Amino acid sequence: MAPDSPDAPADEPRTDADASSESGPAPNAARVADLDWSESERGDRFAFRRKRLAERAGGRDLGCSLYEVPPGKRPWPTHYHEGNEEALYVLSGTGTLRTREGAADLDLEPDTYVALPAGADYARQIENDGDEPLRYLALSTMNHPDVTGYPDSDKVGVFCGAPPGGDKNARTLHGYYPRDAEVGYWDGEPTDEE
């Protein structure tokens, strides 16, 4: 469950099946069989299918999606969140959770639950290195503002008004920036009267 942007896979259009309907289940329920898969692919490294369960069920403060990652693929770049905690529960298939440099990677197999607290110490990337699709539930708090870090590309993402995976139309500030793009507090500010 990584952040979305105009050029990131999370921005695929939502289908009617992603939204609640009067003829569907109760507002607080979502049935996997009733939802269409949304698919995303980027280059030859990244691909996944997803069903947004929490959104369909009317969830606000806790996100939950069913992911399916094909063999040899990753769903998202290595990342971490400063403002949100995530968790994974593996349903089927196998893979590897790659963690921050210097930490041990974790083998993913059915019935494995992984807590991913906020912070750079919990940078991660999932890779399906098995022979069959890797299916898991991804859960996340939906706090904003949130800052996401991308150690491999040395950039950060900023989300205000709505969290990653939340309502893009509610965002008041959103973008991805090189980590070294820092400017001074007073840079560009008019400090003298004209």
VOBA-1610 file (N, C-alpha, C; in pm, whole numbers, padded with zeros to 5 digits, always signed):
BEGIN
Met+00084-00118+00000Met+00000+00000+00000Met+00087+00124+00000Ala+00141+00152-00107Ala+00224+00267-00117Ala+00146+00383-00166Pro+00205+00501-00158Pro+00140+00623-00200Pro+00109+00623-00348Asp+00015+00708-00385Asp-00019+00718-00525Asp+00015+00856-00577Ser+00036+00866-00707Ser+00069+00992-00773Ser+00022+00982-00916Pro+00027+01092-00990Pro-00018+01086-01129Pro+00057+00982-01212Asp+00179+00945-01172Asp+00253+00849-01252Asp+00284+00721-01176Ala+00218+00698-01064Ala+00239+00575-00988Ala+00122+00481-01011Pro+00142+00350-00995Pro+00039+00253-01026Pro-00089+00268-00946Ala-00084+00331-00830Ala-00203+00341-00747Ala-00307+00434-00806Asp-00277+00502-00914Asp-00371+00598-00971Asp-00460+00540-01078Glu-00468+00406-01087Glu-00558+00352-01187Glu-00700+00395-01152Pro-00785+00413-01252Pro-00920+00460-01223Pro-00996+00359-01140Arg-01079+00408-01054Arg-01162+00321-00972Arg-01281+00277-01057Thr-01324+00153-01038Thr-01438+00102-01112Thr-01563+00114-01026Asp-01679+00095-01089Asp-01804+00098-01013Asp-01801-00006-00902Ala-01730-00116-00924Ala-01725-00220-00822Ala-01648-00175-00699Asp-01565-00069-00710Asp-01491-00019-00594Asp-01578+00064-00502Ala-01690+00113-00549Ala-01775+00203-00470Ala-01895+00126-00414Ser-01944+00172-00298Ser-02060+00110-00238Ser-02182+00136-00325Ser-02277+00045-00319Ser-02403+00065-00392Ser-02518+00020-00305Glu-02636+00071-00335Glu-02753+00036-00255Glu-02786-00112-00268Ser-02755-00173-00382Ser-02787-00314-00401Ser-02679-00407-00347Gly-02568-00353-00302Gly-02457-00433-00252Gly-02474-00469-00106Pro-02368-00519-00044Pro-02374-00556+00097Pro-02393-00434+00186Ala-02416-00459+00313Ala-02435-00352+00411Ala-02317-00256+00403Pro-02336-00128+00442Pro-02230-00028+00431Pro-02101-00066+00503Asn-02106-00157+00599Asn-01985-00192+00672Asn-01929-00327+00631Ala-01966-00376+00514Ala-01919-00507+00469Ala-01876-00499+00323Ala-01781-00582+00290Ala-01738-00597+00151Ala-01707-00744+00129Arg-01756-00799+00021Arg-01727-00938-00014Arg-01629-00938-00130Val-01520-01010-00112Val-01416-01015-00215Val-01475-01053-00350Ala-01566-01150-00352Ala-01624-01197-00477Ala-01705-01089-00549Asp-01751-00989-00476Asp-01832-00882-00535Asp-01749-00769-00596Leu-01620-00770-00576Leu-01533-00662-00623Leu-01453-00705-00745Asp-01438-00615-00840Asp-01350-00639-00955Asp-01206-00610-00914Trp-01114-00679-00977Trp-00972-00650-00958Trp-00938-00522-01033Ser-00856-00437-00974Ser-00790-00330-01049Ser-00647-00379-01069Glu-00589-00348-01183Glu-00456-00399-01215Glu-00361-00285-01241Ser-00235-00307-01206Ser-00132-00207-01229Ser-00002-00276-01268Glu+00068-00215-01362Glu+00196-00269-01407Glu+00287-00152-01442Arg+00415-00162-01403Arg+00512-00056-01433Arg+00644-00125-01468Gly+00685-00114-01594Gly+00808-00178-01638Gly+00801-00329-01623Asp+00916-00393-01611Asp+00915-00538-01595Asp+00934-00583-01450Arg+00941-00488-01356Arg+00962-00524-01215Arg+00836-00516-01130Phe+00742-00428-01167Phe+00629-00399-01079Phe+00496-00438-01142Ala+00416-00513-01067Ala+00281-00549-01112Ala+00202-00601-00993Phe+00073-00572-00993Phe-00017-00629-00892Phe-00160-00616-00939Arg-00246-00695-00872Arg-00391-00679-00881Arg-00438-00646-00740Arg-00545-00566-00730Arg-00590-00524-00596Arg-00742-00513-00593Lys-00797-00544-00474Lys-00937-00518-00442Lys-00937-00434-00315Arg-00996-00315-00322Arg-00997-00221-00208Arg-01115-00253-00116Leu-01091-00335-00016Leu-01198-00383+00071Leu-01249-00275+00166Ala-01160-00206+00234Ala-01202-00105+00333Ala-01281+00007+00267Glu-01236+00051+00151Glu-01306+00158+00081Glu-01449+00114+00047Arg-01463-00007-00005Arg-01596-00058-00042Arg-01686-00070+00081Ala-01627-00108+00194Ala-01705-00127+00317Ala-01732+00003+00390Gly-01677+00114+00342Gly-01700+00243+00407Gly-01600+00275+00515Gly-01485+00207+00517Gly-01383+00234+00617Gly-01325+00374+00603Arg-01292+00435+00714Arg-01237+00571+00713Arg-01097+00579+00772Asp-01075+00514+00885Asp-00948+00527+00957Asp-00857+00407+00941Leu-00906+00301+00878Leu-00826+00181+00857Leu-00847+00134+00714Gly-00737+00125+00640Gly-00744+00075+00503Gly-00716-00074+00500Cys-00775-00143+00404Cys-00749-00286+00385Cys-00773-00319+00239Ser-00673-00380+00177Ser-00685-00423+00038Ser-00633-00564+00024Leu-00694-00639-00067Leu-00644-00770-00106Leu-00552-00748-00225Tyr-00428-00794-00213Tyr-00330-00783-00322Tyr-00299-00920-00377Glu-00270-00923-00506Glu-00217-01043-00571Glu-00100-00998-00658Val+00017-01051-00629Val+00141-01013-00698Val+00189-01134-00779Pro+00209-01118-00912Pro+00255-01230-00994Pro+00399-01271-00959Pro+00436-01395-00991Pro+00573-01440-00968Pro+00675-01346-01034Gly+00783-01318-00962Gly+00890-01234-01013Gly+00864-01085-01005Lys+00751-01044-00949Lys+00714-00902-00946Lys+00710-00848-00803Arg+00708-00715-00796Arg+00694-00641-00671Arg+00574-00547-00688Pro+00498-00520-00581Pro+00388-00427-00598Pro+00432-00280-00594Trp+00529-00247-00511Trp+00569-00107-00488Trp+00720-00097-00472Pro+00777+00022-00494Pro+00918+00044-00461Pro+00941+00033-00310Thr+01066+00018-00271Thr+01101+00020-00130Thr+01057+00154-00072His+00985+00149+00040His+00932+00272+00099His+00902+00253+00247Tyr+00876+00363+00313Tyr+00825+00363+00450Tyr+00735+00484+00466His+00656+00482+00572His+00565+00594+00605His+00608+00654+00737Glu+00605+00784+00747Glu+00631+00852+00874Glu+00505+00867+00958Gly+00388+00865+00894Gly+00264+00892+00966Gly+00165+00778+00970Asn+00195+00666+00907Asn+00101+00554+00903Asn+00171+00422+00930Glu+00101+00336+01001Glu+00147+00200+01025Glu+00076+00108+00928Glu+00149+00009+00878Glu+00090-00089+00788Glu+00110-00228+00846Ala+00036-00324+00792Ala+00051-00464+00830Ala+00016-00550+00709Leu+00073-00669+00706Leu+00047-00766+00599Leu+00002-00897+00662Tyr-00091-00964+00596Tyr-00127-01101+00634Tyr-00128-01183+00506Val-00038-01282+00498Val-00023-01361+00376Val-00129-01471+00373Leu-00201-01477+00261Leu-00307-01576+00242Leu-00257-01697+00164Ser-00180-01675+00056Ser-00129-01785-00024Ser-00007-01738-00103Gly+00071-01836-00147Gly+00193-01805-00220Gly+00308-01778-00124Thr+00423-01748-00182Thr+00542-01717-00103Thr+00613-01597-00162Gly+00695-01536-00080Gly+00771-01421-00125Gly+00871-01379-00020Thr+00929-01262-00039Thr+01027-01208+00054Thr+00991-01064+00084Leu+00997-01029+00211Leu+00983-00890+00252Leu+01125-00838+00271Arg+01168-00753+00179Arg+01301-00693+00188Arg+01290-00573+00280Thr+01384-00564+00372Thr+01380-00460+00473Thr+01498-00366+00456Arg+01512-00273+00550Arg+01618-00173+00540Arg+01754-00241+00530Glu+01848-00168+00473Glu+01982-00220+00455Glu+02041-00261+00590Gly+02100-00378+00594Gly+02161-00427+00717Gly+02069-00511+00803Ala+01939-00512+00773Ala+01845-00594+00849Ala+01815-00721+00770Ala+01772-00824+00840Ala+01741-00951+00775Ala+01611-00941+00698Asp+01608-01003+00579Asp+01484-01012+00503Asp+01395-01117+00569Leu+01266-01112+00540Leu+01170-01203+00601Leu+01104-01286+00492Asp+01104-01419+00509Asp+01032-01505+00417Asp+00883-01492+00443Leu+00806-01472+00337Leu+00661-01463+00348Leu+00600-01594+00301Glu+00511-01648+00382Glu+00439-01771+00349Glu+00301-01762+00411Pro+00208-01849+00371Pro+00072-01840+00424Pro+00069-01838+00576Asp-00024-01759+00628Asp-00047-01740+00772Asp+00062-01659+00840Thr+00143-01585+00763Thr+00242-01494+00821Thr+00179-01356+00835Tyr+00190-01299+00955Tyr+00143-01162+00980Tyr+00267-01078+01008Val+00274-00961+00945Val+00390-00872+00962Val+00340-00733+01001Ala+00387-00681+01113Ala+00358-00543+01154Ala+00467-00452+01100Leu+00427-00340+01042Leu+00520-00244+00983Leu+00492-00106+01041Pro+00548-00077+01160Pro+00527+00054+01222Pro+00583+00166+01134Ala+00543+00287+01166Ala+00593+00405+01094Ala+00741+00425+01121Gly+00811+00483+01024Gly+00951+00520+01043Gly+01046+00450+00948Ala+01162+00513+00927Ala+01262+00465+00832Ala+01317+00328+00869Asp+01315+00292+00997Asp+01363+00160+01037Asp+01278+00048+00978Tyr+01159+00082+00927Tyr+01069-00019+00874Tyr+01049-00004+00723Ala+01150+00048+00654Ala+01146+00052+00507Ala+01133-00091+00457Arg+01053-00110+00351Arg+01025-00246+00305Arg+00985-00248+00159Gln+01000-00368+00103Gln+00951-00397-00031Gln+00919-00546-00036Ile+00804-00576-00092Ile+00762-00715-00109Ile+00805-00761-00247Glu+00856-00884-00254Glu+00887-00944-00383Glu+00831-01086-00385Asn+00759-01118-00491Asn+00713-01255-00509Asn+00824-01331-00579Asp+00900-01408-00502Asp+01007-01488-00561Asp+00966-01635-00568Gly+00835-01661-00556Gly+00782-01796-00568Gly+00736-01825-00710Asp+00667-01939-00726Asp+00621-01984-00857Asp+00473-01960-00882Glu+00401-01909-00782Glu+00258-01884-00797Glu+00227-01744-00745Pro+00108-01692-00774Pro+00075-01558-00724Pro+00085-01550-00572Leu+00133-01438-00523Leu+00139-01410-00379Leu+00016-01326-00345Arg-00072-01379-00259Arg-00194-01308-00218Arg-00182-01273-00071Tyr-00213-01147-00041Tyr-00207-01103+00099Tyr-00303-00989+00122Leu-00338-00970+00248Leu-00414-00854+00290Leu-00315-00749+00336Ala-00331-00627+00289Ala-00250-00514+00333Ala-00342-00421+00412Leu-00303-00391+00535Leu-00381-00303+00621Leu-00299-00180+00653Ser-00366-00067+00674Ser-00294+00057+00703Ser-00384+00153+00779Thr-00323+00224+00873Thr-00393+00339+00927Thr-00404+00441+00814Met-00497+00533+00825Met-00522+00630+00717Met-00501+00772+00769Asn-00387+00794+00835Asn-00355+00925+00892Asn-00300+01020+00787His-00329+01146+00807His-00266+01250+00725His-00248+01372+00814Pro-00144+01449+00793Pro-00048+01435+00684Pro+00041+01312+00702Asp+00100+01271+00592Asp+00195+01160+00593Asp+00310+01198+00500Val+00428+01154+00537Val+00546+01168+00452Val+00597+01027+00427Thr+00620+00995+00301Thr+00673+00865+00265Thr+00817+00881+00219Gly+00901+00786+00255Gly+01041+00788+00215Gly+01070+00673+00121Tyr+01157+00699+00023Tyr+01196+00601-00079Tyr+01348+00590-00080Pro+01405+00500+00001Pro+01551+00492+00014Pro+01624+00462-00117Asp+01567+00381-00204Asp+01637+00343-00327Asp+01649+00459-00425Ser+01553+00550-00425Ser+01556+00663-00519Ser+01583+00795-00449Asp+01600+00792-00317Asp+01634+00910-00237Asp+01536+01025-00259Lys+01406+00992-00248Lys+01302+01094-00259Lys+01203+01078-00145Val+01116+01177-00130Val+01009+01172-00031Val+00877+01208-00099Gly+00768+01157-00044Gly+00634+01193-00087Gly+00564+01265+00026Val+00483+01365-00006Val+00411+01444+00093Val+00261+01433+00064Phe+00183+01403+00166Phe+00038+01387+00153Phe-00031+01467+00261Cys-00106+01570+00223Cys-00184+01650+00318Cys-00328+01655+00268Gly-00423+01654+00360Gly-00564+01659+00326Gly-00627+01523+00310Ala-00550+01425+00268Ala-00595+01286+00258Ala-00470+01198+00255Pro-00476+01080+00315Pro-00359+00993+00323Pro-00331+00922+00191Pro-00215+00857+00179Pro-00190+00771+00065Pro-00303+00667+00056Gly-00355+00645-00061Gly-00466+00553-00077Gly-00602+00615-00047Gly-00604+00741+00000Gly-00729+00810+00032Gly-00781+00889-00087Asp-00878+00974-00059Asp-00946+01054-00162Asp-00851+01159-00219Lys-00807+01141-00342Lys-00713+01235-00405Lys-00772+01374-00418Asn-00903+01383-00434Asn-00968+01514-00448Asn-00966+01594-00319Ala-00945+01529-00206Ala-00941+01598-00077Ala-00800+01647-00043Arg-00701+01612-00123Arg-00563+01651-00093Arg-00543+01800-00114Thr-00478+01861-00017Thr-00444+02003-00026Thr-00299+02023-00068Leu-00217+01922-00047Leu-00077+01924-00088Leu-00035+01780-00113His+00027+01755-00229His+00071+01620-00261His+00180+01630-00366Gly+00288+01558-00345Gly+00394+01556-00443Gly+00510+01469-00398Tyr+00601+01443-00492Tyr+00723+01366-00466Tyr+00841+01457-00496Tyr+00941+01454-00408Tyr+01051+01550-00416Tyr+01184+01481-00386Pro+01293+01522-00454Pro+01424+01469-00417Pro+01456+01507-00272Arg+01513+01413-00201Arg+01546+01438-00060Arg+01643+01555-00045Asp+01729+01577-00143Asp+01828+01684-00131Asp+01778+01818-00186Ala+01647+01832-00206Ala+01591+01957-00260Ala+01560+02059-00151Glu+01621+02045-00036Glu+01592+02134+00076Glu+01632+02278+00045Val+01550+02371+00090Val+01582+02513+00083Val+01575+02569+00224Gly+01637+02683+00245Gly+01633+02747+00376Gly+01495+02804+00407Tyr+01464+02821+00533Tyr+01334+02871+00576Tyr+01300+03004+00508Trp+01396+03096+00499Trp+01370+03229+00443Trp+01396+03239+00293Asp+01442+03132+00229Asp+01468+03136+00084Asp+01341+03175+00009Gly+01353+03276-00079Gly+01242+03318-00162Gly+01140+03407-00094Glu+01156+03432+00036Glu+01061+03517+00109Glu+01103+03663+00096Pro+01009+03755+00072Pro+01045+03898+00069Pro+01071+03945+00213Thr+01195+03975+00242Thr+01231+04014+00380Thr+01247+04164+00397Asp+01249+04237+00288Asp+01263+04384+00296Asp+01143+04449+00230Glu+01107+04567+00282Glu+00998+04644+00221Glu+01043+04692+00084Glu+00954+04698-00009Glu+00987+04744-00145Glu+00994+04894-00150
//
